[in-house]
C-alpha cells in the first residue's frame, strides 16, 4: 500500500511538473502583435491575419512540427515603407546613359495576398524594387534626356501608373507618386553636366536679356518723361508767345485805326482847303477874264484889222495851246491814275514782302505787319469803289486844266491884241465866241461875214479901203 501511494505521489508530482512546464511553455508561445506589424498565420486549414484592425492581435505560435496545431507565421509591417534606388543606371530614348535617384513609398493593403506572394518582408522589398526598376527603365527609355530633366513631376506620375497594375498582385499600394529625386551623369559621361551648363548659360542669357530690356525700358521711360516735360515747357512758351502776339496785334490794329481816322480828318481838311483854293482860282479866273474882255473891247478895231493877218498864226497858236492844255490835262490825269496804281502796286508788293517776311517770323508778326498794309489796301479799294470821290478828284483836275487853258487863252488874246465885243448874255459866252475865231468854224464865220459885207454898198466901201490900204503897203 505504501509503495502504491509513493508511486501515485510520484506520478502526480511528475504530472504537476509536466503541467507546469507545459503552462510556461504555452505562455512562451503566446504572441501579441505590435501596432506597426501584421502577422499572417497559416494553419492546416486557414490563413489568419493578426494585428491592429483585424479580429484579434494575439495568438499562440505553435511550432509547425506539431501535426494538428502547428502553424507558420509571416511578419509584415503595416506602416509605410520606402523603396530607394539611389544610383540606378538608366537610358533615354537615344541610349544616352545617366544615373537616377528614385524614391517610392508603399504600404501593404492586403496582408493575406502579400503573405501568399512572399515568404518575408525582405523578399517583398526585393520584388517591389525589381518592379520599380522595370517601370523606371520603361518610362525613361521613351523620352529624351532634356525632357526628362525639365519635367520630373510628370515622370513621377508615369512611374506610378506603370507599377500600379502590378502592385495589386502583391497586396501593396503606392502611398504617393514615385519621386524622381535626382539625375546625374554616369561614369565617363558628361551629358547631364553639358545640359546643365547649357541651361545655366540659357538662364544667364535670359537674365541678361531681361536686365537689358528692363534697363532699356527704364531709359525709354526717362526719355519719355524728359520729352513730355520739354513739350510742356515749349507749349507754355508757345502759349505765352501767342498771347503776346495777340496783344501786339490788337495794339497794332488800334494804332492803325487811329491813323486811319487821322487820315480821314486830313482828307476832309485837304478837301476843304481845295474848295477854298478852287474858289480863289475861279474868282481869279473870272477877274482875269473880265479884264481880258475889257482889253479886248478896247482893241476891237485893231483886232479886226490884224485878225486876218494873224489868223493863221493865231489858229496855230490856239491849236498848239489847246493841244498843250489837253496833253497837260491828260498828263495830269494819267499821272493821277499812275500814282494811284503805283500806290496800289506798292501796297501790294509791300503786302507780299510783309507776307514773305511774316512766314519766316511767324503768324504773330505777320498779323502786326499786315495791319497797316490791310488798311492801305482797304483805303485804295475804298477810293476805287467810291465813284463820288473819284468824280471829286477828276473835277479838281478838270478845274486845274480849265484854269490852265483859260490863262493860256488870255495870254493868246493879249498877244493877238484882239478886241472882242460880246453880245452874249454872260462874259463866259463871249469869251467862248472869241475863241471860235481861232478855229475852223471861226474862219468860216469870218468868211461869211466878209461875203455879207461885199453884198452891201457900205460893205464894199469898207472892204475896198482895207484892200487899197493893203495894196499900198504891199511890198513891190
C-alpha positions in Angstrom: 0.0 0.0 0.0 2.8 2.3 0.9 4.6 1.6 -2.3 1.4 2.3 -4.3 1.0 5.5 -2.5 4.5 6.6 -3.2 4.1 5.7 -6.9 0.9 7.7 -7.1 2.5 10.6 -5.4 5.4 10.4 -7.8 3.1 10.3 -10.8 1.1 13.3 -9.5 4.2 15.2 -8.9 5.5 14.4 -12.3 2.2 15.3 -13.9 2.2 18.6 -12.0 5.7 19.3 -13.1 4.8 18.5 -16.7 1.7 20.6 -16.4 3.8 23.5 -15.0 6.3 23.1 -17.8 3.5 23.0 -20.4 1.9 26.0 -18.9 5.1 28.1 -19.0 5.9 26.8 -22.5 2.4 27.8 -23.7 2.9 31.2 -22.2 6.1 31.5 -24.1 4.3 30.7 -27.3 1.8 33.5 -26.9 2.3 36.4 -29.3 1.0 39.9 -29.1 1.2 41.6 -32.5 2.9 45.1 -32.4 0.9 48.1 -33.7 3.1 48.6 -36.8 3.1 44.9 -37.8 0.7 42.3 -39.1 1.3 38.6 -38.5 -0.2 36.3 -41.2 -0.7 32.8 -39.5 -1.0 29.8 -41.7 -2.6 26.8 -40.1 -3.5 23.5 -41.5 -6.8 24.8 -42.8 -6.8 28.6 -42.7 -4.8 31.8 -43.1 -5.5 34.3 -40.5 -4.0 37.8 -40.0 -3.5 39.2 -36.6 -2.8 42.8 -35.7 -4.5 46.2 -35.3 -7.5 46.5 -37.4 -8.1 42.7 -37.5 -10.3 40.4 -35.4 -7.5 39.7 -32.9 -4.0 40.8 -32.2 -2.9 37.9 -30.1 -2.3 34.2 -30.9 -0.2 31.2 -29.9 2.6 30.4 -32.2 2.6 26.6 -32.1 5.6 25.1 -33.8 4.9 23.8 -37.3 6.2 20.4 -36.3 3.1 19.7 -34.3 0.8 17.8 -36.6 -2.5 19.4 -35.7 -1.8 22.7 -34.0 1.4 23.6 -35.7 1.5 26.8 -37.8 3.7 29.1 -39.8 3.9 32.9 -39.5 4.9 35.7 -41.9 5.5 39.1 -40.3 4.9 42.2 -42.5 4.9 45.8 -41.5 1.6 47.8 -41.7 3.4 51.1 -41.6 4.7 52.9 -44.8 7.9 51.7 -46.2 10.2 53.0 -48.9 12.0 51.6 -51.9 15.1 53.6 -52.6 17.0 53.4 -55.8 19.9 55.8 -55.2 22.1 55.2 -58.3 20.0 53.4 -60.8 21.6 53.3 -64.3 19.1 54.2 -67.0 19.0 55.2 -70.7 17.0 57.7 -72.6 15.4 57.4 -76.0 18.8 58.0 -77.7 20.5 55.4 -75.4 22.3 58.2 -73.5 23.4 56.7 -70.2 22.7 58.5 -66.9 22.1 57.7 -63.2 18.8 58.4 -61.4 17.8 58.5 -57.8 14.2 57.2 -57.4 12.2 57.0 -54.2 8.9 55.1 -53.9 6.6 54.8 -50.9 4.2 51.8 -50.4 2.1 50.1 -47.8 0.5 46.7 -47.6 -3.1 46.9 -48.4 -3.9 43.1 -48.4 -1.7 41.2 -45.9 -3.1 37.8 -46.9 -2.2 38.3 -50.5 1.2 39.6 -49.6 1.9 36.6 -47.4 0.9 34.3 -50.2 3.3 36.0 -52.7 6.4 36.3 -50.4 7.9 34.5 -47.5 9.3 37.6 -45.8 9.3 41.3 -45.9 12.8 41.4 -47.3 11.7 39.3 -50.2 8.7 41.6 -50.8 11.0 44.6 -50.9 13.3 42.8 -53.3 10.4 42.1 -55.6 9.0 45.7 -55.3 12.4 47.0 -56.1 12.5 45.0 -59.3 9.1 46.3 -60.2 10.1 49.9 -59.7 13.3 49.4 -61.6 11.4 48.0 -64.6 8.9 50.8 -64.5 11.6 53.5 -64.4 13.5 51.8 -67.2 10.4 51.5 -69.4 9.3 55.1 -68.9 12.7 56.8 -69.3 13.6 54.9 -72.4 10.7 56.5 -74.3 11.9 60.2 -73.7 15.0 62.3 -74.3 17.2 63.4 -71.5 16.3 67.1 -72.0 12.7 66.4 -71.5 13.4 64.2 -68.5 15.3 66.9 -66.7 12.7 69.6 -67.4 9.6 67.7 -66.4 10.4 65.5 -63.4 6.9 65.6 -61.8 5.3 64.2 -64.9 7.7 61.3 -64.9 6.9 60.5 -61.3 3.2 60.2 -62.3 4.3 58.0 -65.2 6.3 55.7 -62.9 3.3 55.3 -60.6 0.9 54.5 -63.4 3.4 51.9 -64.7 3.7 50.0 -61.4 0.1 50.3 -60.2 -1.4 47.3 -62.1 1.4 45.1 -60.7 1.2 46.2 -57.1 -2.3 44.7 -56.6 -0.9 41.2 -57.3 1.4 41.7 -54.2 -1.3 43.2 -52.0 0.6 46.5 -51.9 -0.4 50.0 -52.9 1.5 53.2 -53.5 1.1 56.0 -51.0 2.1 58.8 -53.3 3.7 59.2 -56.7 7.1 57.7 -57.2 9.6 60.6 -56.9 12.4 61.2 -59.4 14.8 62.7 -56.9 17.9 63.4 -59.0 19.6 62.8 -62.3 23.4 62.5 -62.6 26.0 61.6 -65.1 27.1 58.0 -65.3 30.8 57.3 -65.2 32.8 58.7 -68.1 29.8 60.7 -69.2 29.2 64.5 -69.2 25.8 64.6 -70.8 24.0 65.9 -67.7 26.7 68.4 -66.9 26.6 69.7 -70.5 22.9 70.0 -70.4 23.1 71.8 -67.1 25.8 74.1 -68.5 23.5 74.8 -71.5 20.6 75.5 -69.3 22.7 77.7 -67.0 24.0 79.7 -69.9 20.5 80.0 -71.3 19.2 81.2 -67.9 22.1 83.7 -67.7 21.3 84.8 -71.3 17.6 85.3 -70.4 18.6 87.1 -67.2 20.9 89.4 -69.1 18.2 90.0 -71.8 15.6 90.7 -69.1 18.1 93.1 -67.3 18.9 94.8 -70.6 15.2 95.1 -71.5 14.4 96.5 -68.1 17.3 99.0 -68.4 16.1 99.9 -71.9 12.5 100.4 -70.7 13.8 102.5 -67.8 15.9 104.7 -70.1 12.9 105.0 -72.5 10.7 106.0 -69.6 13.2 108.6 -68.6 13.4 109.9 -72.2 9.7 110.0 -72.5 9.4 111.9 -69.2 12.0 114.4 -70.3 10.3 114.7 -73.7 6.9 115.3 -72.0 8.5 117.9 -69.7 10.2 119.7 -72.7 6.9 119.6 -74.7 5.0 121.1 -71.8 7.7 123.8 -71.4 7.5 124.5 -75.2 3.7 124.5 -75.1 3.8 127.0 -72.3 6.2 129.2 -74.2 4.1 128.9 -77.3 1.0 130.0 -75.4 2.9 133.0 -73.9 4.1 133.9 -77.4 0.7 133.6 -78.9 -0.8 135.7 -76.2 2.0 138.3 -76.7 1.4 138.3 -80.5 -2.4 138.7 -79.9 -1.7 141.6 -77.7 0.7 143.2 -80.2 -1.8 142.6 -83.0 -4.6 144.3 -81.0 -2.3 147.2 -80.3 -1.3 147.5 -83.9 -4.8 147.3 -85.1 -5.8 150.0 -82.7 -2.9 152.2 -83.8 -3.8 151.7 -87.5 -7.4 152.5 -86.8 -6.3 155.7 -85.1 -4.0 156.5 -88.0 -6.9 155.9 -90.5 -9.1 158.2 -88.5 -6.3 160.9 -88.6 -6.0 160.4 -92.4 -9.8 160.7 -92.8 -9.6 164.0 -90.9 -6.7 165.1 -93.0 -8.6 164.2 -96.2 -11.6 166.3 -95.1 -9.2 169.2 -94.2 -7.5 168.9 -97.6 -10.9 168.8 -99.3 -11.9 172.0 -97.6 -8.6 173.6 -98.5 -9.0 172.6 -102.1 -12.5 174.0 -102.1 -11.1 177.4 -100.8 -8.4 177.2 -103.5 -11.0 176.4 -106.1 -13.0 179.5 -105.1 -9.9 181.6 -105.2 -8.9 180.2 -108.6 -12.3 180.5 -110.1 -12.6 184.1 -108.8 -9.2 185.0 -110.1 -10.1 183.5 -113.5 -13.3 185.5 -113.7 -11.4 188.7 -112.8 -8.8 187.9 -115.4 -11.5 187.1 -117.9 -13.3 190.3 -117.3 -10.0 192.2 -117.7 -9.4 190.4 -120.9 -12.9 191.2 -122.1 -12.4 194.9 -121.4 -9.0 194.9 -123.1 -10.4 193.0 -126.0 -13.2 195.5 -126.3 -10.8 198.4 -126.4 -8.7 196.7 -129.0 -11.6 195.6 -131.2 -10.8 197.6 -134.3 -7.2 196.7 -134.2 -8.0 193.1 -133.6 -10.4 193.0 -136.6 -7.8 194.5 -138.9 -5.0 192.3 -137.6 -7.2 189.2 -137.3 -6.9 188.3 -141.0 -3.2 188.8 -141.0 -2.5 186.9 -137.9 -5.3 184.3 -138.3 -3.1 181.5 -139.3 -0.6 182.3 -136.6 -3.4 182.6 -134.0 -5.0 179.4 -135.2 -1.7 177.5 -135.0 -1.0 179.1 -131.6 -4.5 178.3 -130.3 -4.4 174.8 -131.6 -1.0 174.3 -130.0 -2.2 175.8 -126.8 -5.2 173.6 -127.0 -3.1 170.5 -127.6 -0.8 171.6 -124.8 -3.7 172.0 -122.4 -5.2 168.7 -123.5 -1.9 167.0 -123.1 -1.3 168.6 -119.8 -4.8 167.6 -118.6 -4.3 164.1 -119.9 -0.8 164.0 -118.4 -2.2 165.1 -115.0 -5.0 162.6 -115.3 -2.6 159.8 -116.2 -0.2 160.9 -113.5 -3.0 160.8 -111.0 -4.1 157.3 -112.2 -0.5 156.1 -112.3 0.1 157.5 -108.9 -2.9 155.7 -107.5 -1.9 152.5 -109.4 1.7 152.9 -108.2 0.5 153.3 -104.6 -1.8 150.2 -105.0 1.1 148.2 -106.6 3.5 149.4 -103.9 0.9 148.4 -101.3 0.5 145.0 -102.9 4.3 144.5 -103.2 4.7 145.7 -99.6 2.0 143.3 -98.6 3.7 140.4 -100.4 7.1 141.3 -98.8 5.4 141.5 -95.4 3.7 138.2 -96.0 7.0 136.6 -97.0 8.8 138.0 -94.0 5.8 137.1 -91.8 6.1 133.5 -92.9 9.6 133.5 -91.6 9.0 135.3 -88.4 5.6 133.7 -87.5 2.0 134.4 -87.7 2.1 136.8 -84.8 4.5 139.3 -86.6 2.6 138.8 -89.8 -0.6 139.9 -88.2 1.2 143.0 -86.8 2.9 143.9 -90.1 -0.1 143.2 -92.3 -2.3 145.6 -90.3 -1.1 148.8 -92.0 -1.0 147.1 -95.4 -4.5 146.0 -95.0 -5.5 149.5 -94.0 -3.8 151.0 -97.1 -5.4 148.3 -99.4 -8.8 148.9 -97.9 -8.2 152.7 -98.4 -7.2 152.1 -102.0 -10.2 149.8 -102.5 -12.5 152.4 -100.9 -11.2 155.1 -103.3 -11.6 152.7 -106.2 -15.2 151.9 -105.3 -16.2 155.4 -104.3 -17.4 157.0 -107.6 -18.2 160.2 -105.9 -14.7 160.7 -104.5 -13.3 159.8 -107.9 -15.5 162.4 -109.6 -14.4 164.9 -107.0 -10.7 164.2 -107.8 -11.5 164.4 -111.6 -13.4 167.7 -111.0 -10.4 169.1 -109.3 -8.2 168.1 -112.2 -10.6 169.4 -114.8 -10.8 172.8 -112.9 -7.0 172.9 -112.9 -6.9 172.1 -116.6 -9.6 174.7 -117.4 -7.7 177.2 -115.4 -4.6 176.5 -117.4 -6.5 176.7 -120.7 -8.1 179.9 -119.7 -4.9 181.5 -118.7 -3.3 180.3 -122.0 -6.2 181.8 -124.0 -6.0 185.0 -122.1 -2.3 185.2 -122.9 -3.0 184.4 -126.6 -5.7 187.1 -126.8 -3.4 189.6 -125.1 -0.6 188.9 -127.6 -3.1 189.0 -130.5 -4.4 192.4 -129.5 -7.9 191.4 -130.4 -10.9 193.4 -129.3 -14.0 191.4 -128.6 -17.5 192.8 -128.4 -19.6 190.2 -126.8 -23.3 190.3 -127.3 -23.8 187.1 -125.3 -25.6 187.1 -122.1 -22.6 186.4 -120.0 -18.9 187.1 -120.2 -18.2 183.4 -120.4 -20.2 183.0 -123.6 -18.5 186.0 -125.1 -15.1 184.5 -124.4 -16.2 181.2 -125.9 -17.3 183.1 -129.1 -14.0 184.9 -129.3 -12.1 181.7 -129.1 -14.1 180.5 -132.1 -12.1 182.9 -134.2 -9.1 180.6 -133.8 -11.0 177.6 -135.1 -12.2 176.4 -138.5 -15.7 177.4 -137.5 -14.4 180.9 -136.7 -12.7 181.2 -140.1 -15.9 180.1 -141.9 -17.9 182.7 -139.9 -15.4 185.5 -140.8 -15.6 184.5 -144.5 -19.4 184.5 -144.3 -19.2 188.0 -142.7 -16.9 189.4 -145.4 -19.2 187.9 -148.1 -22.2 189.6 -146.4 -20.3 192.9 -146.3 -19.5 192.6 -150.0 -23.1 192.4 -150.9 -23.9 195.9 -149.5 -22.5 199.3 -150.8 -21.2 200.2 -147.4 -19.5 196.9 -147.0 -17.9 197.2 -150.4 -16.5 200.6 -149.5 -15.2 199.3 -146.2 -13.6 196.3 -147.8 -12.2 198.5 -150.6 -10.5 200.7 -148.1 -8.8 197.7 -146.5 -7.8 196.3 -149.9 -6.4 199.5 -151.1 -4.5 200.0 -147.9 -3.1 196.6 -148.1 -2.0 197.1 -151.8 -0.3 200.4 -150.8 1.6 198.7 -148.0 2.4 195.6 -150.0 6.0 195.3 -151.0 6.9 195.6 -154.7 
